[in-house]
Amino acid sequence: MERLIERVKAILLMPEAEWLVIAREPDDTAALLTRYVAVLALIPALAGFFGVSLFGGNRSVFAGLIGVAVSYLLTFAAVFIVAHIVDAVAPTFGVQKNFPNALKLTVYSYTPAWLAGIFLLLPALSLLTLVGLYGGYLLWLGLPPLMQAPRAKALPYAGAVVLCAFIIEMLIGAVQFTMFGRAR
């Protein structure tokens, strides 16, 4: 857990230096998913559950628990879809495809969004989840060291990925709204 906290602090507070460290790390998808995504993705899922089911009062506990499970699983799906997008559009920006690095880039770029999920605990504060948009900046900073993107092409590359991620998140929100009457 200490290592997770150190990584979170480093990626948020010293992202340029941390991306260089991440770029040198060996590819370990299982560890990345089980020790990072699995832990941080719980924050918005559980905060949303307590916020809507207990404090918001408009959803049963059972429906809330199902919503937590669906939200949690959709988070993993979103990470993989966005990582595939990062990898797939790489040649468009003069970058060689590298899925393991695209996955690392995506996972660590989602960090602020997962942490901002704590604001879902109190429905009145849910607008503050917008601080998760800092992840777009992290993505832009991480493209050169992880995907070897030329600095001049990193901004449009990041913009394309962020736009796709936004669309994916909107679709996930629509699925959740359809299933449960409220997105995350």
C-alpha positions in Angstrom: 0.0 0.0 0.0 2.9 2.3 0.7 4.2 1.9 -2.8 0.8 2.7 -4.2 0.6 5.9 -2.2 4.1 6.9 -3.2 3.2 6.3 -6.9 0.0 8.4 -6.6 1.8 11.3 -4.9 4.6 11.2 -7.5 2.3 11.0 -10.6 0.2 13.9 -9.2 2.9 16.1 -7.9 6.0 15.4 -10.0 4.5 13.9 -13.2 7.4 14.6 -15.6 9.9 12.9 -13.4 7.5 10.0 -12.6 6.7 9.3 -16.3 10.5 8.7 -16.8 10.5 6.2 -13.9 7.4 4.5 -15.3 8.8 4.3 -18.8 11.8 2.3 -17.4 9.7 -0.1 -15.4 9.1 -3.6 -16.8 5.7 -4.4 -18.2 3.6 -6.2 -15.6 0.0 -5.9 -16.6 -1.3 -8.1 -13.8 0.4 -6.1 -11.1 -0.7 -2.8 -12.7 -4.3 -4.0 -12.7 -4.4 -5.7 -9.3 -2.2 -3.4 -7.3 -3.2 -0.1 -8.8 -6.4 -0.1 -10.8 -8.2 -2.5 -8.6 -7.5 -0.4 -5.5 -8.1 3.1 -6.9 -11.1 2.2 -9.0 -12.8 1.3 -5.8 -12.9 5.0 -4.7 -15.5 6.3 -7.1 -17.4 3.0 -7.1 -17.8 2.9 -3.3 -18.1 6.7 -2.9 -20.9 6.6 -5.5 -22.6 3.8 -3.7 -22.6 5.5 -0.3 -23.5 8.9 -1.8 -26.5 7.6 -3.8 -27.7 4.7 -1.7 -27.2 6.1 1.8 -26.8 9.9 1.6 -28.7 10.5 -1.6 -31.5 8.2 -0.5 -32.9 7.5 -3.9 -31.6 3.9 -4.5 -31.9 0.7 -2.5 -28.8 -0.8 -1.0 -29.2 -3.9 -3.2 -29.4 -1.8 -6.4 -26.5 0.2 -5.1 -24.3 -2.8 -4.6 -25.1 -4.0 -8.1 -24.3 -0.5 -9.4 -20.9 -0.7 -7.5 -20.0 -4.0 -9.2 -21.1 -2.7 -12.7 -19.2 0.6 -12.2 -16.1 -1.2 -11.0 -16.1 -3.6 -14.0 -16.8 -0.8 -16.5 -13.8 1.0 -15.1 -11.5 -1.8 -16.1 -13.2 -2.0 -19.5 -12.7 1.8 -20.0 -9.1 1.5 -19.1 -8.5 -1.2 -21.7 -10.5 0.5 -24.4 -8.7 3.8 -23.9 -5.3 2.0 -23.8 -6.2 0.3 -27.1 -7.1 3.8 -28.5 -3.8 5.2 -27.4 -2.1 2.3 -29.1 -4.2 2.3 -32.2 -3.9 6.0 -33.1 -0.1 6.0 -32.4 0.9 5.7 -36.1 -1.4 8.7 -36.9 0.9 10.8 -34.8 4.2 9.3 -36.1 4.5 7.0 -33.1 5.2 3.2 -33.0 2.5 1.1 -31.3 3.3 -0.2 -27.9 0.3 -1.6 -26.0 2.1 -2.2 -22.6 3.2 1.4 -22.5 -0.2 2.6 -23.7 -1.8 0.7 -20.8 0.6 2.2 -18.3 0.0 5.6 -19.7 -3.8 5.1 -19.5 -3.8 3.7 -16.0 -1.7 6.4 -14.4 -3.5 9.1 -16.3 -6.8 8.0 -14.8 -5.4 8.5 -11.3 -6.9 12.0 -10.7 -10.3 10.9 -11.9 -10.3 7.9 -9.5 -9.2 10.1 -6.6 -11.7 12.7 -7.4 -14.4 10.0 -7.2 -14.3 10.6 -3.4 -16.5 13.6 -4.1 -19.3 11.3 -5.1 -19.7 10.5 -1.4 -21.7 13.7 -1.1 -24.0 14.2 -4.1 -23.8 18.0 -3.6 -20.0 17.8 -4.2 -20.1 15.6 -7.3 -19.3 18.5 -9.6 -15.9 18.6 -8.0 -15.1 15.3 -9.8 -14.0 17.7 -12.6 -10.6 17.9 -10.9 -10.1 14.5 -12.5 -9.6 16.3 -15.8 -6.0 16.8 -14.6 -5.6 13.3 -16.1 -5.6 14.8 -19.5 -2.6 16.9 -18.6 -0.9 13.8 -17.2 -1.6 12.0 -20.4 -0.1 14.8 -22.5 3.0 14.8 -20.3 3.3 11.0 -20.5 3.0 10.6 -24.2 6.6 11.5 -25.0 8.4 9.2 -22.5 6.0 6.3 -22.8 4.9 6.3 -26.4 7.9 8.2 -27.8 5.6 10.9 -29.2 7.4 13.9 -30.5 6.6 16.9 -28.2 5.0 18.8 -31.2 2.5 16.0 -31.7 1.8 15.2 -28.1 -0.9 17.8 -27.7 -3.0 16.7 -30.6 -2.4 13.1 -29.7 -3.5 13.7 -26.1 -6.5 15.7 -27.4 -7.6 12.9 -29.6 -7.3 10.4 -26.8 -9.0 12.6 -24.2 -11.9 13.2 -26.7 -12.3 9.4 -27.2 -12.1 8.8 -23.4 -14.7 11.4 -22.8 -17.0 9.7 -25.3 -16.4 6.3 -23.7 -17.1 7.7 -20.2 -20.4 9.3 -21.6 -21.4 5.9 -23.0 -20.6 4.2 -19.7 -22.6 6.8 -17.9 -25.5 6.2 -20.3 -25.3 2.5 -19.6 -25.4 3.0 -15.9 -28.2 5.5 -16.2 -30.2 3.1 -18.2 -29.6 0.3 -15.8 -29.8 2.1 -12.5 -31.4 5.5 -13.1 -28.2 7.4 -12.2 -24.7 7.3 -13.5 -21.8 6.7 -11.1 
